[in-house]
Amino acid sequence: MKKILALTLAAAAAHVAHAQSSVTIYGLIDEGVDFSRAGGKTEKRVISGGAFGSRLGFRGIEDLGGGLNAVFRLESGLNMDTGTYAQGGAGFGREASVGLASSAWGTVQAGRLPTPYYSVQSAVDAFSWYGSGGLTSITRSGTSTQQIVPMAVSARSDNAVGYVSPRWGGVELRLLGGLGEHSPTQGNAAGASLRYSGGPADLVAGYGHQSARGDGAVRAYVVGGSYDFGVARLFAGLTDERNDCSSCTGTLARPGTLPAGAAANFRLLNIGAKIPTGAWTTFVQYVRVQDRSQYATDVDRDANWFAIGGEYALSRRTAIYTTLGTISNRNGSQYALGSGTAQQPAGFVAAGDPNSTTLTLGLRHAF
C-alpha cells in the first residue's frame, strides 16, 4: 500500500510540474561614460544604455499540449545612472504582454509591445544602436530635443495586439495593430515587417504608422540588412521617417520650427561593417543624413556622419565597448550625437554649425 501511495503521489507531482509555468528572470546592465564636444562646448556624463537599454525582465511559458503554449513577458527599462525607471517611468515600459504561442501557427500577444518596425530597424545598423555610431543616437539639439527617427526611438505601442509567425524557410513575418484610445502621445498604430535569415544573409523590410485623432501621422519604413563574408559582415540600410502629426506629443512630437501643416522628414542612408578578430569586434559606419523637411525657406541641412568603435568580450555575458562618432552641421542643422539610448540634452549644439563629436566608453553585463 505504501509503495502504491508513493507512486501515485509521484505521478501527481509530475503532472503538476508539467502543467506549471516555467518563469525566467533575466536582465541586462549597461553603463558607461561619454565625452562630447560641439564647438567650444563640452559635456561629460555618466550614462545608462550606451549600447543597449538596461532592463529587468520576467518571461514565462506554460505547455498547454498539442504544440500550444501560454506565454507572457514583463520587462522594465532601467536608468542605471539614477536607479529610476526608463520609458517615462513606466513600471514595465519595455514590454507587458500575454499571449498564445503555437509552433505551427506562430504567436499572438496583447499589451504593450515592441513595434515590427523597431524589431528590424537595428538589423541594418552596423553598430546595432551602439554608442555614437548607432542610428538612434542622433537628435537635433536646439532649444528642444528634436527626434530624427521618432518611431525607432518610441519603439513600442500601448494597447496593441501583435502576431509573430514561425520561420517559414528563413522568413519571419510580424504584424501589429494598436488602439490609441485618444492618446496624443501614442495614437493609433499599425506596423508590419519581414525578415529573411538564411546562411550569411540577413535581410529586412519594416513599416510603421502612428496617428492621433486624425491630425496627421508619423510614418516610417526601413529596408536593408547585412551579409557575412566571413572576415566581415557588411551592412547597408535606408531608414525614412515622416512626421506631419500636429497633435502628437512626447517622442512623436513634430518639430516646432516647421510651418503649420508642414512635415518633418529625415532619411538615413548607411553603409558599414562588423569585423570580428577573436574576442574583439570592430564596427565602422558612414551615414548620410538627408533632411527633407518642409521648411518655410529652402535650406540644405544634409550631413555626413562617420563612426568607428569596438567591443571586447570578457565572457559570454560581459563586454566592454567604445565608440567615436562625429557629424557635420550647416545652416542651423544642430545635429548632436549621444550614446545609444542616452541622447544629448537640448541646447547642446550652439549656433555657428560646429561639428558634434562623442566618445563613449561602457561596460555591459547580461544575466
PLY file of the C-alpha trace (Angstrom):
ply
format ascii 1.0
element vertex 367
property float x
property float y
property float z
element edge 366
property int vertex1
property int vertex2
end_header
0.00 0.00 0.00
2.83 2.42 0.90
4.51 1.73 -2.47
1.26 2.31 -4.35
0.66 5.56 -2.46
4.22 6.76 -3.15
3.90 6.02 -6.89
0.53 7.79 -7.03
1.94 10.91 -5.34
4.99 10.91 -7.64
2.77 10.69 -10.73
0.56 13.52 -9.45
3.61 15.68 -8.72
4.98 15.04 -12.20
1.64 16.06 -13.74
1.54 19.28 -11.70
5.15 20.12 -12.63
4.28 19.65 -16.31
1.32 21.99 -16.02
3.14 24.74 -14.11
4.62 27.75 -15.86
8.35 28.00 -16.36
9.39 31.53 -15.33
12.78 33.06 -16.16
14.23 36.20 -14.58
16.72 37.94 -16.86
18.29 41.32 -17.35
20.96 43.50 -18.85
23.04 46.20 -17.15
24.70 48.72 -19.45
26.53 51.70 -18.00
29.38 53.92 -19.07
30.66 57.43 -19.66
30.72 59.68 -22.69
32.68 62.79 -23.61
31.10 65.12 -26.17
32.19 68.32 -27.90
30.40 70.76 -30.21
32.40 73.90 -30.95
33.67 75.27 -27.66
31.09 73.36 -25.62
31.97 70.09 -23.91
29.85 67.62 -21.95
30.96 64.75 -19.69
28.33 62.31 -18.47
27.80 59.02 -16.67
25.24 57.25 -18.85
22.93 54.24 -18.84
22.28 52.40 -22.09
25.34 53.42 -24.08
24.94 50.25 -26.15
21.62 48.62 -25.18
18.93 49.80 -22.80
19.37 48.41 -19.28
16.46 46.18 -18.25
14.99 43.67 -15.81
12.52 41.14 -17.14
10.33 38.15 -16.39
9.20 35.77 -19.09
7.09 32.69 -18.69
5.76 29.76 -20.68
3.24 27.02 -19.92
2.85 23.96 -22.09
-0.86 23.57 -22.89
-0.31 20.48 -25.04
-0.61 19.91 -28.75
2.22 22.35 -29.54
0.36 25.26 -27.87
1.88 27.37 -25.08
0.70 30.25 -22.93
3.39 32.95 -22.79
3.96 36.24 -21.02
6.67 38.88 -20.70
7.09 41.75 -18.24
10.15 43.89 -18.93
11.20 47.10 -17.17
13.59 49.63 -18.64
16.12 50.98 -16.10
18.26 54.08 -15.84
21.30 52.63 -14.10
22.93 56.02 -13.52
19.99 57.19 -11.36
18.26 53.95 -10.34
14.96 55.04 -11.91
12.60 53.51 -14.48
13.13 54.39 -18.15
10.33 54.87 -20.72
8.91 57.83 -18.81
8.82 55.95 -15.50
6.56 53.10 -16.66
6.84 50.01 -14.46
7.10 47.65 -17.45
7.87 50.19 -20.16
9.80 47.88 -22.45
7.05 45.24 -22.66
3.97 43.99 -20.83
2.28 41.20 -22.77
0.46 37.88 -22.59
-0.43 35.53 -25.41
-0.59 32.12 -27.01
2.24 30.57 -29.00
1.97 27.70 -31.46
4.95 26.01 -33.03
2.91 25.60 -36.23
0.98 28.88 -36.44
3.02 31.49 -34.59
2.44 33.74 -31.58
-0.37 36.18 -30.81
0.14 38.64 -27.94
-1.66 41.63 -26.45
-0.48 44.50 -24.25
2.39 46.96 -24.60
4.51 45.55 -27.43
7.63 46.40 -29.46
6.64 47.51 -32.96
7.57 45.39 -36.02
9.44 48.39 -37.48
11.57 48.68 -34.33
12.22 44.92 -34.27
14.06 45.04 -37.63
15.48 48.58 -37.76
18.67 47.68 -35.88
19.39 44.89 -38.39
20.60 47.46 -40.95
22.85 49.22 -38.41
26.48 48.04 -38.19
26.58 49.41 -34.62
23.27 47.74 -33.65
22.46 51.07 -31.91
25.82 51.11 -30.04
27.24 54.40 -28.80
27.71 57.42 -31.06
27.57 55.26 -34.19
24.10 53.77 -33.60
21.28 55.25 -35.66
19.09 56.16 -32.65
21.82 58.30 -31.02
21.21 61.28 -33.32
18.95 64.24 -32.48
18.61 67.90 -33.38
19.69 69.64 -30.20
18.25 73.15 -30.45
16.06 74.88 -27.89
14.37 71.49 -27.54
15.42 67.95 -28.43
14.00 67.01 -31.83
13.96 63.36 -32.86
15.30 62.42 -36.29
13.79 58.91 -36.20
10.98 59.18 -33.60
9.34 55.85 -34.50
12.59 53.98 -33.89
13.09 55.80 -30.57
9.49 55.37 -29.29
9.82 51.68 -30.27
6.65 50.38 -28.58
2.89 50.63 -28.82
0.35 50.61 -26.00
-3.00 48.79 -26.23
-1.62 46.60 -29.01
-2.24 43.18 -30.50
0.68 41.59 -32.31
1.45 38.48 -34.35
4.84 36.82 -34.95
4.95 33.97 -37.45
7.06 30.82 -37.23
10.09 30.85 -39.53
8.97 29.70 -42.97
12.11 28.90 -44.98
14.02 31.51 -43.03
11.29 34.19 -43.35
9.58 35.73 -40.30
6.50 37.98 -40.50
5.43 40.42 -37.78
2.13 42.34 -37.66
0.82 44.83 -35.09
-2.24 46.96 -34.51
-2.59 49.39 -31.60
-5.69 51.22 -30.40
-4.73 54.76 -29.50
-7.73 55.26 -27.23
-7.47 59.03 -27.86
-3.88 59.24 -26.63
-1.97 62.11 -28.31
1.32 60.53 -27.26
0.81 57.09 -28.85
-2.16 57.36 -31.19
-3.48 54.54 -33.35
-0.66 52.29 -34.51
-0.08 49.80 -37.31
3.04 48.03 -38.46
4.48 45.11 -40.37
7.91 43.63 -41.02
9.55 40.82 -42.95
12.92 39.32 -42.08
14.86 36.70 -44.00
17.72 34.99 -42.17
19.36 32.27 -44.17
23.02 31.37 -44.40
25.17 34.52 -44.48
22.27 36.86 -45.41
20.04 38.80 -43.03
17.57 40.95 -44.99
14.74 43.09 -43.56
11.90 45.40 -44.51
9.68 47.17 -41.98
6.90 49.75 -41.87
5.28 51.68 -39.04
2.41 54.18 -38.79
1.07 56.14 -35.82
-1.60 58.84 -35.79
-3.59 60.81 -33.22
-7.19 61.96 -33.73
-6.76 62.31 -37.48
-4.34 65.27 -37.20
-1.65 63.81 -39.43
0.60 60.84 -38.73
4.14 59.59 -38.28
5.15 57.13 -40.99
8.39 55.16 -41.13
9.99 52.47 -43.22
13.32 50.68 -43.31
14.90 48.33 -45.87
18.32 46.72 -45.97
20.27 44.19 -43.96
23.67 42.55 -43.88
25.77 39.81 -45.45
28.51 37.81 -43.74
31.63 37.41 -45.88
33.49 35.57 -43.12
36.17 38.17 -42.49
33.50 40.85 -42.05
29.74 41.33 -42.05
28.71 44.23 -44.31
25.61 46.34 -43.58
23.52 48.71 -45.69
20.21 50.38 -44.97
17.72 53.10 -45.78
15.62 54.47 -42.91
12.95 57.10 -43.65
10.59 58.79 -41.19
8.00 61.46 -42.00
6.04 63.33 -39.30
3.12 65.67 -40.04
1.17 64.87 -36.86
0.15 68.22 -35.35
-1.29 66.79 -32.12
1.29 64.07 -31.34
3.32 64.74 -28.21
6.34 63.28 -26.43
8.86 61.48 -28.63
6.47 61.70 -31.61
6.04 65.49 -31.42
6.53 67.32 -34.74
9.34 69.91 -34.58
8.01 73.35 -33.66
10.34 75.07 -36.15
8.17 73.96 -39.08
5.29 75.99 -40.55
1.74 74.90 -39.65
0.77 71.75 -41.50
4.31 71.09 -42.78
6.02 67.73 -42.37
9.36 66.80 -40.85
11.08 64.20 -42.99
14.52 62.68 -42.35
16.25 59.91 -44.28
19.32 57.98 -43.11
21.40 56.12 -45.71
24.06 53.98 -44.07
26.79 51.55 -45.01
29.06 49.83 -42.52
30.81 46.70 -41.33
31.46 44.49 -38.31
34.89 42.89 -38.32
35.50 40.12 -35.71
39.04 39.38 -34.55
38.94 36.83 -31.74
37.26 38.36 -28.69
37.44 41.84 -30.26
34.92 43.13 -32.84
35.43 46.38 -34.78
32.50 48.49 -36.04
32.73 51.14 -38.78
29.90 53.09 -40.42
29.13 56.04 -42.67
25.68 57.65 -42.61
24.32 60.27 -45.00
21.67 62.28 -43.15
19.11 63.85 -45.52
16.75 66.50 -44.14
13.76 66.61 -46.50
11.50 68.59 -44.14
9.11 71.26 -45.43
10.72 74.43 -44.10
9.35 77.87 -44.99
12.65 78.62 -46.78
14.68 76.00 -48.63
17.85 75.14 -46.71
20.39 72.37 -47.17
20.79 70.61 -43.83
22.13 67.30 -45.12
25.09 65.95 -43.16
27.88 63.37 -43.14
28.25 61.13 -40.09
31.30 58.90 -39.51
31.77 56.43 -36.65
34.20 53.76 -35.51
34.07 51.54 -32.45
34.66 48.17 -30.95
33.66 45.63 -28.35
35.81 43.22 -26.34
34.07 40.13 -24.92
35.36 39.42 -21.42
32.99 36.42 -21.25
29.77 35.23 -22.83
27.83 37.66 -20.65
30.17 40.61 -20.13
31.76 43.01 -22.61
33.46 46.39 -22.68
32.92 48.72 -25.64
33.97 52.06 -27.07
32.75 54.22 -29.96
33.77 57.52 -31.55
31.36 59.39 -33.82
31.35 62.79 -35.48
28.73 64.58 -37.59
28.85 67.79 -39.61
26.43 70.72 -39.20
25.38 73.54 -41.52
22.57 76.04 -41.95
21.44 75.53 -38.36
21.01 71.76 -38.56
22.25 71.35 -34.94
22.71 67.56 -35.18
24.05 66.05 -31.97
25.40 62.56 -31.26
24.64 60.86 -27.95
25.48 57.31 -26.88
22.95 54.59 -27.72
19.73 55.36 -25.85
21.42 58.22 -23.91
20.81 61.11 -26.28
22.23 64.63 -25.88
20.21 67.23 -23.95
18.52 70.20 -25.62
20.79 73.12 -26.44
23.99 71.10 -26.72
24.83 72.33 -30.24
25.03 76.13 -30.34
24.72 78.46 -33.33
27.62 78.54 -35.76
27.24 75.00 -37.08
30.01 73.24 -35.10
30.57 69.54 -35.66
29.24 67.25 -32.91
31.70 64.59 -31.71
31.16 61.98 -28.98
33.46 59.35 -27.45
31.75 56.57 -25.48
33.24 54.01 -23.07
30.99 51.40 -21.49
30.51 48.05 -19.77
27.64 45.64 -20.49
26.63 42.58 -18.44
23.73 40.23 -19.19
22.19 37.80 -16.70
0 1
1 2
2 3
3 4
4 5
5 6
6 7
7 8
8 9
9 10
10 11
11 12
12 13
13 14
14 15
15 16
16 17
17 18
18 19
19 20
20 21
21 22
22 23
23 24
24 25
25 26
26 27
27 28
28 29
29 30
30 31
31 32
32 33
33 34
34 35
35 36
36 37
37 38
38 39
39 40
40 41
41 42
42 43
43 44
44 45
45 46
46 47
47 48
48 49
49 50
50 51
51 52
52 53
53 54
54 55
55 56
56 57
57 58
58 59
59 60
60 61
61 62
62 63
63 64
64 65
65 66
66 67
67 68
68 69
69 70
70 71
71 72
72 73
73 74
74 75
75 76
76 77
77 78
78 79
79 80
80 81
81 82
82 83
83 84
84 85
85 86
86 87
87 88
88 89
89 90
90 91
91 92
92 93
93 94
94 95
95 96
96 97
97 98
98 99
99 100
100 101
101 102
102 103
103 104
104 105
105 106
106 107
107 108
108 109
109 110
110 111
111 112
112 113
113 114
114 115
115 116
116 117
117 118
118 119
119 120
120 121
121 122
122 123
123 124
124 125
125 126
126 127
127 128
128 129
129 130
130 131
131 132
132 133
133 134
134 135
135 136
136 137
137 138
138 139
139 140
140 141
141 142
142 143
143 144
144 145
145 146
146 147
147 148
148 149
149 150
150 151
151 152
152 153
153 154
154 155
155 156
156 157
157 158
158 159
159 160
160 161
161 162
162 163
163 164
164 165
165 166
166 167
167 168
168 169
169 170
170 171
171 172
172 173
173 174
174 175
175 176
176 177
177 178
178 179
179 180
180 181
181 182
182 183
183 184
184 185
185 186
186 187
187 188
188 189
189 190
190 191
191 192
192 193
193 194
194 195
195 196
196 197
197 198
198 199
199 200
200 201
201 202
202 203
203 204
204 205
205 206
206 207
207 208
208 209
209 210
210 211
211 212
212 213
213 214
214 215
215 216
216 217
217 218
218 219
219 220
220 221
221 222
222 223
223 224
224 225
225 226
226 227
227 228
228 229
229 230
230 231
231 232
232 233
233 234
234 235
235 236
236 237
237 238
238 239
239 240
240 241
241 242
242 243
243 244
244 245
245 246
246 247
247 248
248 249
249 250
250 251
251 252
252 253
253 254
254 255
255 256
256 257
257 258
258 259
259 260
260 261
261 262
262 263
263 264
264 265
265 266
266 267
267 268
268 269
269 270
270 271
271 272
272 273
273 274
274 275
275 276
276 277
277 278
278 279
279 280
280 281
281 282
282 283
283 284
284 285
285 286
286 287
287 288
288 289
289 290
290 291
291 292
292 293
293 294
294 295
295 296
296 297
297 298
298 299
299 300
300 301
301 302
302 303
303 304
304 305
305 306
306 307
307 308
308 309
309 310
310 311
311 312
312 313
313 314
314 315
315 316
316 317
317 318
318 319
319 320
320 321
321 322
322 323
323 324
324 325
325 326
326 327
327 328
328 329
329 330
330 331
331 332
332 333
333 334
334 335
335 336
336 337
337 338
338 339
339 340
340 341
341 342
342 343
343 344
344 345
345 346
346 347
347 348
348 349
349 350
350 351
351 352
352 353
353 354
354 355
355 356
356 357
357 358
358 359
359 360
360 361
361 362
362 363
363 364
364 365
365 366
